[in-house]
Amino acid sequence: MAGCCKQYTSGWKFPTVLLCLYGLFANLKPLDPFFIAYLVGPHHNLTTEQVTGVVFPVWTYSYLALLVPAFLLTDYLRYKPVIILQGLAITTTLLLLLFTHGVPAMQAMDFVYAVCTACDPAYYAYIYSVVGSEHYQRVTGFCRSITLVGCTLGSVIGQMLVSLAGVSYFNLNIISVTSTSVALLCSLFLPMPSKSMFVHRTMAENTIEMPPVELESPHSEQTQSATGTEIESKSTGSNKCLQVFGRLGKEMKECYSSMKILYWSLWWAFATAGYTQVINYIQLLWEHVEPSQKFSIYNGGAEAISTFLGAILSFSVAYVKVNWDVFGELALTIFSAIDAGAIFFMVYSRNIWMCYAGYIIFKSCYMLLITIATYQLAVNLSMERYALLFGFNTFVALALQTILTLIVVDPRGLALDIVTQFIVYGSCFSVIAGIILVRSMYLLIPLYCKGPVSHLHNAVTARTNDCGLNAPAPA
């Protein structure tokens, strides 16, 4: 019986199901679409200025400080303990929202939430350490799509409870705590991986057998053996970090030696920084356009529709017959321009329904683009390099977002009002679209001049092959 149980849990289905259940319940939070309304409502009674300039920046700065240590700790501890920490952090965040009040308490809440988001790489990398490479494509689809399902269900449930049953935001918070507690419980039963991507792998690769040495006597044999063990222990302890960082540096250098990967990564970092700012502060814009105290808000409906539409568009990428090597960067240009237009549309319409429509367009377009970018990077990299590239791109995006927060939002910077902030975000996406347009024209115009579109693929493939990074794509 024990052998059968061990065989069952060592397969790919058991950890995948548990991780999907964790992702579902961790993201099924009916409170999320009404988070700002909850903070500025009678339960917490904060002002929008306090939320914008004092509370929210804590998350951005803390996230930046925690991301790299969390990434290294995730790999060293082999994922599962960090996933448990994430489940504990997200539940603690909601409990702080339930039982504490005031600006300092909400700043502490945002710091704990930063711990939660810094642990995200553990969720997305765990599954690759417990299943074979032949299952990578399937489990990736399951684990990523289930988070969107959780967000969509949470938004729909929250909107229905608020609009149809008149449930308070406080009670939505209680439901969210219950859901995340289930996620935490699921994380406890995840199988413990026996390997990691970098730290333990690097230590194994750098283990060198000591050559045999002729010894003169049994006494000298014991002395040299003890001395050799001590030296080896000290050397291992002192060089462990250098070995890991050396490997990481070498891998990153090889990743970014490809101009194609470099440009897609730059778009990823800049666009993600702007996207995160919009997502973080969109409810404040909605609150400015139509205060929740005077209007029956439908934030949950907007979140549900945008997430569902984004999931459909992302899923369709696998079936649309487009040569992304040729037209991928042109797609980045077009949809980045649409994102910029959607932001300006939200700002200047000053109508809550137009704001909802603009947000749906913005979020779904970004989710489509990030899927294309993910695919373009993954097909040219091994899974280990992709995990590293994802982490470093996220770090750069967060650094850019921190700079943007410090300049635009923070009271020590310009402390712009919410409308002007979104004008800045729209301008950022306009600049991104302009830069990528120049790059796409640089690729397309010479190729069109040489011949019909049928020759484009060969030309672009030749450019890609010159980079020397065509590692096998994930199975």
VEXDREN-223109 format. One record per residue (C-alpha): residue in three letters; x, y, z. Coordinates in nm, 4 decimals, always signed. Example, Ala and Ser with C-alpha at 12.3 -4.5 7.8 and 13.67 -1.06 7.14 Angstrom:
<nodes>
NODE  code        px        py        pz
NODE   Ala   +1.2300   -0.4500   +0.7800
NODE   Ser   +1.3670   -0.1060   +0.7140
</nodes>
This chain:
<nodes>
NODE  code        px        py        pz
NODE   Met   +0.0000   +0.0000   +0.0000
NODE   Ala   +0.2808   +0.2412   +0.0908
NODE   Gly   +0.4563   +0.1622   -0.2369
NODE   Cys   +0.1400   +0.2334   -0.4350
NODE   Cys   +0.0893   +0.5639   -0.2528
NODE   Lys   +0.4505   +0.6668   -0.3189
NODE   Gln   +0.4185   +0.5775   -0.6871
NODE   Tyr   +0.0968   +0.7801   -0.7145
NODE   Thr   +0.2410   +1.0940   -0.5550
NODE   Ser   +0.5620   +1.0706   -0.7595
NODE   Gly   +0.3743   +1.0959   -1.0911
NODE   Trp   +0.2953   +1.4202   -1.2702
NODE   Lys   -0.0807   +1.4275   -1.2060
NODE   Phe   -0.0818   +1.4462   -0.8267
NODE   Pro   +0.1481   +1.7518   -0.7870
NODE   Thr   -0.0167   +1.9212   -1.0862
NODE   Val   -0.3659   +1.8827   -0.9386
NODE   Leu   -0.2506   +2.0101   -0.5977
NODE   Leu   -0.0665   +2.3077   -0.7492
NODE   Cys   -0.3700   +2.3926   -0.9643
NODE   Leu   -0.5960   +2.3789   -0.6576
NODE   Tyr   -0.3517   +2.6086   -0.4796
NODE   Gly   -0.3500   +2.8512   -0.7752
NODE   Leu   -0.7303   +2.8441   -0.7973
NODE   Phe   -0.8044   +2.9192   -0.4317
NODE   Ala   -0.5146   +3.1632   -0.3877
NODE   Asn   -0.6586   +3.3789   -0.6676
NODE   Leu   -1.0272   +3.3315   -0.5880
NODE   Lys   -1.0667   +3.6514   -0.3856
NODE   Pro   -1.4016   +3.8282   -0.4251
NODE   Leu   -1.2607   +4.1326   -0.2428
NODE   Asp   -0.9958   +4.2157   -0.5052
NODE   Pro   -1.2142   +4.4206   -0.7454
NODE   Phe   -1.3421   +4.6260   -0.4504
NODE   Phe   -1.0127   +4.6683   -0.2657
NODE   Ile   -0.9941   +5.0488   -0.2970
NODE   Ala   -1.3627   +5.0915   -0.2141
NODE   Tyr   -1.2970   +4.8825   +0.0997
NODE   Leu   -1.0010   +5.0999   +0.2054
NODE   Val   -1.1770   +5.4341   +0.1499
NODE   Gly   -1.5095   +5.3059   +0.2823
NODE   Pro   -1.6403   +5.3252   +0.6410
NODE   His   -1.4499   +5.0166   +0.7633
NODE   His   -1.1015   +5.1687   +0.7091
NODE   Asn   -1.1941   +5.5274   +0.6239
NODE   Leu   -0.8681   +5.6144   +0.4462
NODE   Thr   -0.8453   +5.8947   +0.1915
NODE   Thr   -0.7507   +5.8313   -0.1700
NODE   Glu   -0.4410   +6.0484   -0.1146
NODE   Gln   -0.3267   +5.8245   +0.1728
NODE   Val   -0.3828   +5.5117   -0.0332
NODE   Thr   -0.2057   +5.6526   -0.3394
NODE   Gly   +0.0935   +5.8257   -0.1846
NODE   Val   +0.1531   +5.6510   +0.1487
NODE   Val   +0.0167   +5.2945   +0.1433
NODE   Phe   +0.0626   +5.1616   -0.2109
NODE   Pro   +0.4294   +5.2664   -0.2576
NODE   Val   +0.5249   +5.0386   +0.0340
NODE   Trp   +0.4356   +4.7371   -0.1788
NODE   Thr   +0.6442   +4.8569   -0.4742
NODE   Tyr   +0.9578   +4.9330   -0.2703
NODE   Ser   +0.9283   +4.6175   -0.0588
NODE   Tyr   +0.8703   +4.3980   -0.3623
NODE   Leu   +1.1879   +4.5299   -0.5261
NODE   Ala   +1.3918   +4.4665   -0.2095
NODE   Leu   +1.2534   +4.1143   -0.1629
NODE   Leu   +1.2488   +3.9823   -0.5200
NODE   Val   +1.6140   +3.8757   -0.5609
NODE   Pro   +1.6502   +3.7217   -0.2111
NODE   Ala   +1.3189   +3.5422   -0.2608
NODE   Phe   +1.4319   +3.4102   -0.6009
NODE   Leu   +1.7552   +3.2661   -0.4572
NODE   Leu   +1.5821   +3.1351   -0.1462
NODE   Thr   +1.3163   +2.9727   -0.3624
NODE   Asp   +1.5750   +2.7738   -0.5549
NODE   Tyr   +1.7825   +2.6886   -0.2463
NODE   Leu   +1.4840   +2.5640   -0.0443
NODE   Arg   +1.3432   +2.3810   -0.3483
NODE   Tyr   +1.0180   +2.5685   -0.3965
NODE   Lys   +0.7681   +2.4006   -0.1620
NODE   Pro   +0.8595   +2.5934   +0.1584
NODE   Val   +0.8353   +2.9215   -0.0350
NODE   Ile   +0.4932   +2.8271   -0.1759
NODE   Ile   +0.3782   +2.7590   +0.1805
NODE   Leu   +0.5214   +3.0978   +0.2825
NODE   Gln   +0.3278   +3.2622   -0.0001
NODE   Gly   +0.0018   +3.1006   +0.1097
NODE   Leu   +0.0673   +3.2123   +0.4666
NODE   Ala   +0.1534   +3.5675   +0.3527
NODE   Ile   -0.1571   +3.6143   +0.1404
NODE   Thr   -0.3815   +3.4872   +0.4206
NODE   Thr   -0.2055   +3.7181   +0.6683
NODE   Thr   -0.2596   +4.0109   +0.4310
NODE   Leu   -0.6345   +3.9570   +0.4335
NODE   Leu   -0.6416   +3.9052   +0.8101
NODE   Leu   -0.4654   +4.2401   +0.8562
NODE   Leu   -0.7358   +4.3959   +0.6390
NODE   Leu   -0.9989   +4.2398   +0.8636
NODE   Phe   -0.8692   +4.3231   +1.2093
NODE   Thr   -0.6362   +4.6251   +1.1835
NODE   His   -0.6956   +4.9898   +1.0979
NODE   Gly   -0.4989   +5.3031   +1.0195
NODE   Val   -0.2201   +5.3971   +0.7789
NODE   Pro   +0.0677   +5.2147   +0.9608
NODE   Ala   -0.1338   +4.8927   +0.9728
NODE   Met   -0.2136   +4.9163   +0.6018
NODE   Gln   +0.1532   +4.9802   +0.5255
NODE   Ala   +0.2369   +4.6619   +0.7171
NODE   Met   -0.0335   +4.4849   +0.5175
NODE   Asp   +0.1277   +4.6014   +0.1913
NODE   Phe   +0.4692   +4.4780   +0.3080
NODE   Val   +0.3271   +4.1320   +0.3805
NODE   Tyr   +0.1626   +4.1376   +0.0379
NODE   Ala   +0.5046   +4.2171   -0.1131
NODE   Val   +0.6343   +3.8976   +0.0497
NODE   Cys   +0.3490   +3.7138   -0.1201
NODE   Thr   +0.4192   +3.8530   -0.4680
NODE   Ala   +0.7957   +3.8026   -0.4306
NODE   Cys   +0.7220   +3.4314   -0.3870
NODE   Asp   +0.5501   +3.4045   -0.7280
NODE   Pro   +0.8528   +3.2409   -0.8995
NODE   Ala   +0.8146   +2.9448   -0.6625
NODE   Tyr   +0.4627   +2.8764   -0.7912
NODE   Tyr   +0.5598   +2.8955   -1.1585
NODE   Ala   +0.8886   +2.7026   -1.1255
NODE   Tyr   +0.7854   +2.4298   -0.8785
NODE   Ile   +0.6128   +2.2082   -1.1303
NODE   Tyr   +0.9230   +2.1788   -1.3520
NODE   Ser   +1.1173   +2.0246   -1.0643
NODE   Val   +0.8711   +1.7420   -0.9993
NODE   Val   +0.7552   +1.6365   -1.3481
NODE   Gly   +0.9415   +1.5154   -1.6548
NODE   Ser   +1.0133   +1.7450   -1.9484
NODE   Glu   +0.7634   +1.5540   -2.1634
NODE   His   +0.4843   +1.7040   -1.9482
NODE   Tyr   +0.6124   +2.0658   -1.9431
NODE   Gln   +0.3759   +2.2034   -2.2061
NODE   Arg   +0.0681   +2.0446   -2.0516
NODE   Val   +0.1380   +2.1391   -1.6888
NODE   Thr   +0.2387   +2.4933   -1.7878
NODE   Gly   -0.0984   +2.5429   -1.9543
NODE   Phe   -0.2830   +2.4002   -1.6547
NODE   Cys   -0.0982   +2.6015   -1.3884
NODE   Arg   -0.1128   +2.9339   -1.5725
NODE   Ser   -0.4726   +2.9073   -1.6881
NODE   Ile   -0.6044   +2.8077   -1.3453
NODE   Thr   -0.4865   +3.1388   -1.1972
NODE   Leu   -0.6951   +3.3232   -1.4578
NODE   Val   -0.9910   +3.1008   -1.3769
NODE   Gly   -0.9504   +3.1828   -1.0075
NODE   Cys   -0.9341   +3.5581   -1.0745
NODE   Thr   -1.2383   +3.5423   -1.3022
NODE   Leu   -1.4470   +3.3386   -1.0569
NODE   Gly   -1.3484   +3.5650   -0.7686
NODE   Ser   -1.4506   +3.8750   -0.9627
NODE   Val   -1.7831   +3.7241   -1.0747
NODE   Ile   -1.8689   +3.5995   -0.7247
NODE   Gly   -1.7771   +3.9344   -0.5708
NODE   Gln   -1.9841   +4.1324   -0.8193
NODE   Met   -2.2880   +3.9068   -0.7823
NODE   Leu   -2.2749   +3.9176   -0.4021
NODE   Val   -2.2431   +4.2974   -0.3980
NODE   Ser   -2.5013   +4.3736   -0.6683
NODE   Leu   -2.7616   +4.1050   -0.6028
NODE   Ala   -2.7279   +4.0248   -0.2330
NODE   Gly   -2.5904   +4.3517   -0.0940
NODE   Val   -2.2996   +4.1735   +0.0770
NODE   Ser   -2.0569   +4.4124   +0.2471
NODE   Tyr   -1.6890   +4.4391   +0.1543
NODE   Phe   -1.6039   +4.3141   +0.5034
NODE   Asn   -1.7864   +3.9876   +0.4318
NODE   Leu   -1.6161   +3.9620   +0.0928
NODE   Asn   -1.2898   +3.9782   +0.2845
NODE   Ile   -1.4010   +3.6897   +0.5072
NODE   Ile   -1.4782   +3.4792   +0.1972
NODE   Ser   -1.1358   +3.5687   +0.0538
NODE   Val   -0.9625   +3.4619   +0.3780
NODE   Thr   -1.1463   +3.1292   +0.3641
NODE   Ser   -1.0386   +3.0708   +0.0042
NODE   Thr   -0.6712   +3.1526   +0.0669
NODE   Ser   -0.6738   +2.9317   +0.3774
NODE   Val   -0.7790   +2.6399   +0.1571
NODE   Ala   -0.4895   +2.7269   -0.0755
NODE   Leu   -0.2492   +2.7232   +0.2200
NODE   Leu   -0.3804   +2.3814   +0.3230
NODE   Cys   -0.3262   +2.2469   -0.0310
NODE   Ser   +0.0345   +2.3697   -0.0324
NODE   Leu   +0.1166   +2.1572   +0.2727
NODE   Phe   +0.0508   +1.8364   +0.0766
NODE   Leu   +0.2696   +1.9212   -0.2246
NODE   Pro   +0.5487   +1.6651   -0.2780
NODE   Met   +0.8935   +1.7968   -0.1864
NODE   Pro   +1.1139   +1.8293   -0.4988
NODE   Ser   +1.4482   +1.6493   -0.4941
NODE   Lys   +1.6225   +1.9012   -0.7189
NODE   Ser   +1.6321   +2.2701   -0.8089
NODE   Met   +1.7168   +2.4707   -1.1180
NODE   Phe   +2.0395   +2.6394   -1.0092
NODE   Val   +2.1729   +2.6183   -0.6533
NODE   His   +2.1766   +2.2422   -0.5913
NODE   Arg   +2.2486   +2.1737   -0.9562
NODE   Thr   +2.5501   +2.4061   -0.9458
NODE   Met   +2.6802   +2.2426   -0.6283
NODE   Ala   +2.6475   +1.8995   -0.7874
NODE   Glu   +2.8234   +2.0071   -1.1074
NODE   Asn   +3.1097   +2.1624   -0.9107
NODE   Thr   +3.1701   +1.8578   -0.6883
NODE   Ile   +3.5148   +1.7241   -0.7850
NODE   Glu   +3.6578   +1.4001   -0.6588
NODE   Met   +3.9892   +1.4340   -0.4751
NODE   Pro   +4.2649   +1.2320   -0.6485
NODE   Pro   +4.4145   +0.9427   -0.4520
NODE   Val   +4.7295   +1.0305   -0.2547
NODE   Glu   +5.0001   +0.7889   -0.1394
NODE   Leu   +5.0303   +0.8039   +0.2365
NODE   Glu   +5.3327   +0.7040   +0.4430
NODE   Ser   +5.1581   +0.5719   +0.7531
NODE   Pro   +4.8151   +0.5091   +0.9024
NODE   His   +4.8659   +0.8119   +1.1284
NODE   Ser   +4.9468   +1.0427   +0.8373
NODE   Glu   +4.6501   +0.8958   +0.6477
NODE   Gln   +4.4113   +0.9973   +0.9242
NODE   Thr   +4.5682   +1.3419   +0.9572
NODE   Gln   +4.5589   +1.4171   +0.5835
NODE   Ser   +4.2075   +1.2782   +0.5520
NODE   Ala   +4.0812   +1.5020   +0.8324
NODE   Thr   +4.2708   +1.8005   +0.6957
NODE   Gly   +4.1394   +1.7381   +0.3446
NODE   Thr   +3.7816   +1.7112   +0.4713
NODE   Glu   +3.8168   +2.0357   +0.6660
NODE   Ile   +3.9650   +2.2226   +0.3701
NODE   Glu   +3.6990   +2.0842   +0.1371
NODE   Ser   +3.4233   +2.1890   +0.3801
NODE   Lys   +3.5610   +2.5411   +0.4127
NODE   Ser   +3.6102   +2.5672   +0.0379
NODE   Thr   +3.2578   +2.4464   -0.0302
NODE   Gly   +3.1071   +2.6892   +0.2183
NODE   Ser   +3.3036   +2.9903   +0.0939
NODE   Asn   +3.2650   +2.9216   -0.2770
NODE   Lys   +2.9011   +2.8125   -0.2821
NODE   Cys   +2.7623   +3.1625   -0.3373
NODE   Leu   +3.0337   +3.2492   -0.5895
NODE   Gln   +2.9563   +2.9343   -0.7857
NODE   Val   +2.5841   +3.0101   -0.7946
NODE   Phe   +2.6270   +3.3755   -0.8925
NODE   Gly   +2.8930   +3.2806   -1.1473
NODE   Arg   +2.6558   +3.0354   -1.3091
NODE   Leu   +2.3690   +3.2863   -1.3065
NODE   Gly   +2.5901   +3.5540   -1.4635
NODE   Lys   +2.7114   +3.3193   -1.7357
NODE   Glu   +2.3587   +3.2039   -1.8163
NODE   Met   +2.2264   +3.5622   -1.8370
NODE   Lys   +2.5124   +3.6691   -2.0641
NODE   Glu   +2.4340   +3.3861   -2.3032
NODE   Cys   +2.0610   +3.4648   -2.2928
NODE   Tyr   +2.0940   +3.8337   -2.3779
NODE   Ser   +2.3584   +3.7817   -2.6478
NODE   Ser   +2.0659   +3.7411   -2.8894
NODE   Met   +1.9340   +4.0762   -3.0150
NODE   Lys   +1.5927   +3.9212   -3.0691
NODE   Ile   +1.5713   +3.8028   -2.7084
NODE   Leu   +1.7098   +4.1371   -2.5887
NODE   Tyr   +1.4398   +4.3415   -2.7656
NODE   Trp   +1.1565   +4.1129   -2.6562
NODE   Ser   +1.2880   +4.1262   -2.3001
NODE   Leu   +1.3069   +4.5059   -2.3101
NODE   Trp   +0.9443   +4.5219   -2.4212
NODE   Trp   +0.8522   +4.2744   -2.1466
NODE   Ala   +1.0227   +4.4839   -1.8771
NODE   Phe   +0.8952   +4.8285   -1.9856
NODE   Ala   +0.5416   +4.7155   -2.0694
NODE   Thr   +0.5078   +4.5111   -1.7492
NODE   Ala   +0.6169   +4.8106   -1.5412
NODE   Gly   +0.3464   +5.0259   -1.7026
NODE   Tyr   +0.0875   +4.7484   -1.6839
NODE   Thr   +0.1485   +4.6913   -1.3124
NODE   Gln   +0.1087   +5.0619   -1.2398
NODE   Val   -0.2207   +5.0728   -1.4290
NODE   Ile   -0.3518   +4.7596   -1.2540
NODE   Asn   -0.2484   +4.8894   -0.9112
NODE   Tyr   -0.4068   +5.2323   -0.9481
NODE   Ile   -0.7017   +5.1711   -1.1824
NODE   Gln   -0.9509   +5.1448   -0.8959
NODE   Leu   -0.8379   +5.4861   -0.7737
NODE   Leu   -0.9168   +5.6286   -1.1179
NODE   Trp   -1.2580   +5.4612   -1.1071
NODE   Glu   -1.3110   +5.6016   -0.7579
NODE   His   -1.2217   +5.9488   -0.8898
NODE   Val   -1.4580   +5.9224   -1.1882
NODE   Glu   -1.7481   +5.7716   -0.9919
NODE   Pro   -1.7133   +5.7530   -0.6087
NODE   Ser   -1.8238   +5.4177   -0.4702
NODE   Gln   -2.0189   +5.5912   -0.1932
NODE   Lys   -2.2529   +5.7417   -0.4529
NODE   Phe   -2.2593   +5.4756   -0.7235
NODE   Ser   -2.3198   +5.1000   -0.7418
NODE   Ile   -1.9801   +5.0020   -0.8781
NODE   Tyr   -1.9248   +4.7138   -1.1182
NODE   Asn   -1.5519   +4.6682   -1.0778
NODE   Gly   -1.5953   +4.2932   -1.0440
NODE   Gly   -1.7694   +4.2715   -1.3807
NODE   Ala   -1.4929   +4.4704   -1.5503
NODE   Glu   -1.2244   +4.2513   -1.3935
NODE   Ala   -1.4051   +3.9294   -1.4851
NODE   Ile   -1.4644   +4.0291   -1.8480
NODE   Ser   -1.1096   +4.1585   -1.8997
NODE   Thr   -0.9510   +3.8471   -1.7474
NODE   Phe   -1.1774   +3.6095   -1.9396
NODE   Leu   -1.1222   +3.7919   -2.2698
NODE   Gly   -0.7486   +3.8019   -2.2048
NODE   Ala   -0.7482   +3.4278   -2.1380
NODE   Ile   -0.9293   +3.3605   -2.4671
NODE   Leu   -0.6889   +3.5798   -2.6642
NODE   Ser   -0.3893   +3.4188   -2.4944
NODE   Phe   -0.5235   +3.0719   -2.5674
NODE   Ser   -0.5816   +3.1639   -2.9331
NODE   Val   -0.2119   +3.2406   -2.9859
NODE   Ala   -0.1415   +2.8675   -3.0129
NODE   Tyr   -0.3865   +2.8333   -3.3028
NODE   Val   -0.3417   +3.1551   -3.5041
NODE   Lys   -0.1279   +3.0923   -3.8131
NODE   Val   +0.1077   +3.3902   -3.7932
NODE   Asn   +0.4814   +3.3936   -3.8471
NODE   Trp   +0.5721   +3.5616   -3.5176
NODE   Asp   +0.9394   +3.5720   -3.6159
NODE   Val   +0.8443   +3.8218   -3.8863
NODE   Phe   +0.5326   +3.9940   -3.7580
NODE   Gly   +0.5723   +3.9563   -3.3823
NODE   Glu   +0.7351   +4.2934   -3.3244
NODE   Leu   +0.4809   +4.4603   -3.5528
NODE   Ala   +0.2093   +4.3058   -3.3332
NODE   Leu   +0.3848   +4.4524   -3.0290
NODE   Thr   +0.3734   +4.7941   -3.1940
NODE   Ile   +0.0056   +4.7768   -3.2860
NODE   Phe   -0.1233   +4.6427   -2.9543
NODE   Ser   +0.1051   +4.8662   -2.7464
NODE   Ala   -0.0450   +5.1613   -2.9351
NODE   Ile   -0.3930   +5.0245   -2.8612
NODE   Asp   -0.2994   +5.0017   -2.4926
NODE   Ala   -0.1848   +5.3650   -2.4973
NODE   Gly   -0.5094   +5.4674   -2.6679
NODE   Ala   -0.7163   +5.2733   -2.4132
NODE   Ile   -0.5460   +5.4559   -2.1248
NODE   Phe   -0.6046   +5.7991   -2.2820
NODE   Phe   -0.9632   +5.6953   -2.3547
NODE   Met   -1.0172   +5.6159   -1.9856
NODE   Val   -0.8642   +5.9440   -1.8756
NODE   Tyr   -1.0472   +6.1804   -2.1079
NODE   Ser   -1.3875   +6.0097   -2.1232
NODE   Arg   -1.4574   +6.0840   -1.7529
NODE   Asn   -1.7362   +5.8249   -1.7712
NODE   Ile   -1.7245   +5.5121   -1.5572
NODE   Trp   -1.8624   +5.2861   -1.8301
NODE   Met   -1.6065   +5.4164   -2.0792
NODE   Cys   -1.3398   +5.3602   -1.8151
NODE   Tyr   -1.4528   +5.0008   -1.7753
NODE   Ala   -1.4455   +4.9501   -2.1544
NODE   Gly   -1.0984   +5.1032   -2.1838
NODE   Tyr   -0.9700   +4.8843   -1.9028
NODE   Ile   -1.1070   +4.5681   -2.0646
NODE   Ile   -0.9294   +4.6573   -2.3900
NODE   Phe   -0.6063   +4.7469   -2.2111
NODE   Lys   -0.5815   +4.4355   -1.9933
NODE   Ser   -0.6820   +4.1851   -2.2610
NODE   Cys   -0.4333   +4.3334   -2.5114
NODE   Tyr   -0.1500   +4.3155   -2.2600
NODE   Met   -0.2304   +3.9531   -2.1749
NODE   Leu   -0.2240   +3.8702   -2.5461
NODE   Leu   +0.1111   +4.0418   -2.5924
NODE   Ile   +0.2769   +3.8881   -2.2879
NODE   Thr   +0.1705   +3.5452   -2.4155
NODE   Ile   +0.3343   +3.6132   -2.7525
NODE   Ala   +0.6472   +3.7425   -2.5765
NODE   Thr   +0.6568   +3.4368   -2.3502
NODE   Tyr   +0.6307   +3.2080   -2.6516
NODE   Gln   +0.9000   +3.3924   -2.8466
NODE   Leu   +1.1417   +3.3707   -2.5552
NODE   Ala   +1.0614   +3.0107   -2.4656
NODE   Val   +1.1156   +2.8678   -2.8146
NODE   Asn   +1.4755   +2.9939   -2.8144
NODE   Leu   +1.5741   +2.8942   -2.4614
NODE   Ser   +1.5983   +2.5863   -2.2448
NODE   Met   +1.3581   +2.5694   -1.9504
NODE   Glu   +1.6344   +2.6575   -1.7019
NODE   Arg   +1.7335   +2.9683   -1.8965
NODE   Tyr   +1.3723   +3.0656   -1.9422
NODE   Ala   +1.3147   +3.0563   -1.5666
NODE   Leu   +1.6205   +3.2771   -1.5151
NODE   Leu   +1.5174   +3.5159   -1.7935
NODE   Phe   +1.1654   +3.5416   -1.6518
NODE   Gly   +1.3052   +3.6276   -1.3086
NODE   Phe   +1.5513   +3.8873   -1.4345
NODE   Asn   +1.2967   +4.0520   -1.6676
NODE   Thr   +1.0570   +4.0726   -1.3748
NODE   Phe   +1.3287   +4.2345   -1.1639
NODE   Val   +1.4023   +4.4967   -1.4327
NODE   Ala   +1.0290   +4.5649   -1.4710
NODE   Leu   +0.9967   +4.6119   -1.0974
NODE   Ala   +1.2978   +4.8442   -1.0873
NODE   Leu   +1.1393   +5.0568   -1.3613
NODE   Gln   +0.8071   +5.0533   -1.1793
NODE   Thr   +0.9795   +5.1648   -0.8592
NODE   Ile   +1.1393   +5.4590   -1.0413
NODE   Leu   +0.8009   +5.5458   -1.1934
NODE   Thr   +0.6343   +5.5280   -0.8504
NODE   Leu   +0.9031   +5.7411   -0.6885
NODE   Ile   +0.8759   +6.0118   -0.9541
NODE   Val   +0.5027   +6.0125   -1.0288
NODE   Val   +0.3245   +5.8894   -0.7135
NODE   Asp   +0.5435   +5.9324   -0.4073
NODE   Pro   +0.5057   +6.2562   -0.2051
NODE   Arg   +0.8855   +6.2908   -0.2220
NODE   Gly   +0.8533   +6.3074   -0.6009
NODE   Leu   +0.5968   +6.4917   -0.8114
NODE   Ala   +0.2951   +6.3438   -0.6270
NODE   Leu   +0.0747   +6.3850   -0.9330
NODE   Asp   -0.3023   +6.3515   -0.9115
NODE   Ile   -0.4544   +6.0270   -1.0365
NODE   Val   -0.5635   +6.1678   -1.3753
NODE   Thr   -0.2176   +6.3080   -1.4538
NODE   Gln   -0.0645   +5.9785   -1.3433
NODE   Phe   -0.2618   +5.7919   -1.6059
NODE   Ile   -0.1630   +6.0454   -1.8701
NODE   Val   +0.1989   +5.9598   -1.7851
NODE   Tyr   +0.1256   +5.5854   -1.8106
NODE   Gly   -0.0423   +5.6336   -2.1480
NODE   Ser   +0.2571   +5.8330   -2.2679
NODE   Cys   +0.4893   +5.5515   -2.1578
NODE   Phe   +0.3012   +5.3009   -2.3730
NODE   Ser   +0.3115   +5.5464   -2.6634
NODE   Val   +0.6899   +5.5663   -2.6334
NODE   Ile   +0.7126   +5.1855   -2.6150
NODE   Ala   +0.5012   +5.1561   -2.9320
NODE   Gly   +0.7232   +5.4107   -3.1111
NODE   Ile   +1.0473   +5.2323   -3.0199
NODE   Ile   +0.9170   +4.8898   -3.1221
NODE   Leu   +0.7829   +5.0407   -3.4468
NODE   Val   +1.1321   +5.1563   -3.5403
NODE   Arg   +1.2667   +4.8101   -3.4631
NODE   Ser   +0.9951   +4.6308   -3.6649
NODE   Met   +1.0474   +4.8620   -3.9638
NODE   Tyr   +1.4203   +4.7921   -3.9429
NODE   Leu   +1.3404   +4.4228   -3.9846
NODE   Leu   +1.0522   +4.4372   -4.2319
NODE   Ile   +1.1483   +4.7032   -4.4868
NODE   Pro   +1.4756   +4.5406   -4.6049
NODE   Leu   +1.3034   +4.2026   -4.6232
NODE   Tyr   +1.0125   +4.3350   -4.8287
NODE   Cys   +1.2565   +4.4996   -5.0656
NODE   Lys   +1.4301   +4.1673   -5.1313
NODE   Gly   +1.1254   +3.9690   -5.2339
NODE   Pro   +0.7820   +3.8291   -5.1471
NODE   Val   +0.6707   +3.7459   -4.7983
NODE   Ser   +0.7581   +3.3801   -4.8552
NODE   His   +1.1250   +3.4726   -4.8255
NODE   Leu   +1.0813   +3.6556   -4.4977
NODE   His   +1.0786   +3.3481   -4.2811
NODE   Asn   +1.4111   +3.2233   -4.4152
NODE   Ala   +1.5722   +3.5613   -4.3611
NODE   Val   +1.4491   +3.5983   -4.0056
NODE   Thr   +1.5355   +3.2371   -3.9258
NODE   Ala   +1.8890   +3.3004   -4.0487
NODE   Arg   +1.9170   +3.6010   -3.8183
NODE   Thr   +1.7938   +3.3954   -3.5257
NODE   Asn   +2.0333   +3.1099   -3.5965
NODE   Asp   +2.3247   +3.3520   -3.5907
NODE   Cys   +2.2534   +3.4138   -3.2219
NODE   Gly   +2.3520   +3.0592   -3.1255
NODE   Leu   +2.0731   +3.0319   -2.8689
NODE   Asn   +1.8365   +2.7932   -3.0388
NODE   Ala   +1.8065   +2.5517   -2.7503
NODE   Pro   +1.5315   +2.2930   -2.7754
NODE   Ala   +1.1903   +2.4317   -2.6881
NODE   Pro   +1.0075   +2.2871   -2.3872
NODE   Ala   +0.8374   +1.9620   -2.4720
</nodes>
